[in-house]
Amino acid sequence: MATQTFKIFTPTIWSPRINYWLRKKLEAAKFFSDYSDEVAGGGDTINIPSIGDGFSASTISVTTGSITGANISDTKSALSVNTWVGNALVISDFQKAQVQKNYRLQEEYMQAQAYALAKNLDSAIIRLAASTTITTVGNSSTALLATTIEKAISILTSRGVPTNECAFFLHPKTYWKRVMNVSKFYDASQFGKPTLPTGVIDYLYGIPVVVTGQITTTTYAGDDGLQAANARRNLLAHKTAFAYAIGNIPGQQFIDGIRLTEARNSSSTGADLATKVMADVAYGVLLLNASRVIKILDKVA
């Protein structure tokens, strides 16, 4: 008996549901100091004044009431909007006409373009942790210990930094392989209650924990003085440790400060029968207060 396959009558089905890549959560820009409003009317540099701790208690003469004036030396920090990044996609009129309308493809691509630039900004903020002016605890040859976390907290509190305005920024592997491997962080019998109340990403010694894959690694000795394996630069930071600003580029459509535009594409030979979809953002980042952040190194495992 002949085998019938009916191949020419079997349709190929395209699902209306698009399979997206998994986007990393972007956390840094939500937490650290945003000075974008300062350049809403234009400008490229924000001078942030700082009042120094230059006063002390001086003895006043009981007979003359004389008191010596203090010499004040205030400073400023300059946050420059000096980075401009973007991406673009060209879709020909022919392609645009052929794509199924239910995919809303151009809108989906614009969302993806905006996310890529928002991630670039978030990464730029986190990369400020590479500065050697930041106090470092732990080292690149040792797995993170509970005592290292406690040391980081003790340093910040000794500087008068309010921990209720701070947050831990930890790499997922540091959190799940190091922090969750320390029994006193989840065993209520040791403190009467667990340090991590729900057993998941929550609070550590009353300080919020942010777990993000944006944490960078070091491959050199500059962070801890050791020629050893790579280390993750986890952070315990106050919200004023880092600062950033998004420039005010004129436009009509924005997603989280990312400008989205589209225009008819053109080349050296003249106008093309195509549309160019563009996304861009101008921003600047600054290590504003190095004394308000602690770098917590953890050996890459």
HUDA-V382458 format. One record per pair of residues at least 24 apart in sequence whose C-alpha atoms are under 7 Angstrom apart, sorted by the first residue. I is the first residue (numbers start at 0). GAP is how many residues later the second one is. If there is no record, write none. Layout:
BEGIN
I,GAP
I,GAP
END
This chain:
BEGIN
15,86
15,87
23,189
24,187
25,93
25,96
27,94
27,97
27,98
28,93
30,208
31,207
31,208
31,210
31,211
32,206
32,207
32,209
32,210
32,211
33,209
33,210
33,211
34,209
34,210
35,209
35,210
35,211
38,208
38,209
39,208
41,206
43,36
43,37
44,33
44,34
44,35
44,36
45,32
45,33
45,34
46,29
46,30
46,31
46,32
47,28
47,29
47,30
48,26
48,27
48,28
49,24
49,25
49,26
50,24
76,211
78,205
78,206
78,207
79,204
80,164
80,166
80,201
80,202
80,203
81,201
81,202
82,199
82,200
82,201
83,197
83,198
83,199
84,195
84,196
84,197
85,31
85,193
85,194
85,195
86,26
86,191
86,192
86,193
87,188
87,189
87,190
87,191
88,187
88,188
88,189
89,184
89,185
89,186
89,187
90,183
90,184
90,185
91,181
91,182
91,183
92,180
92,181
112,166
113,141
113,144
113,165
122,91
123,161
124,160
125,89
126,89
127,159
128,104
128,166
131,90
131,91
132,157
133,156
133,157
133,159
133,160
133,161
134,159
134,160
135,88
135,158
135,159
135,160
136,158
136,159
136,160
137,158
137,159
137,160
138,85
138,158
138,159
139,88
139,89
139,90
139,91
139,157
139,158
139,159
140,87
140,88
140,158
141,156
141,157
142,155
142,156
143,34
143,154
145,36
151,142
155,136
160,131
162,44
163,43
164,73
164,74
165,41
165,70
165,71
165,72
165,73
166,40
166,41
166,42
166,43
166,69
166,70
166,71
167,39
167,40
167,41
167,42
167,67
167,68
167,69
168,40
168,41
168,42
168,43
168,65
168,66
168,67
169,40
169,41
169,42
169,45
169,64
169,65
170,40
170,41
170,42
170,44
170,63
171,39
171,40
171,41
173,124
228,70
229,69
229,70
230,66
230,67
230,68
230,69
231,65
231,66
231,67
231,68
232,62
232,63
232,64
233,61
233,62
233,63
234,58
234,59
234,60
234,61
235,57
235,58
235,59
236,55
236,56
236,57
237,54
237,55
239,48
239,49
240,46
240,47
240,48
240,49
240,51
240,52
241,44
241,45
241,46
241,47
242,42
242,43
242,44
242,45
243,40
243,41
243,42
244,38
244,39
244,40
245,36
245,37
245,38
246,35
246,36
END
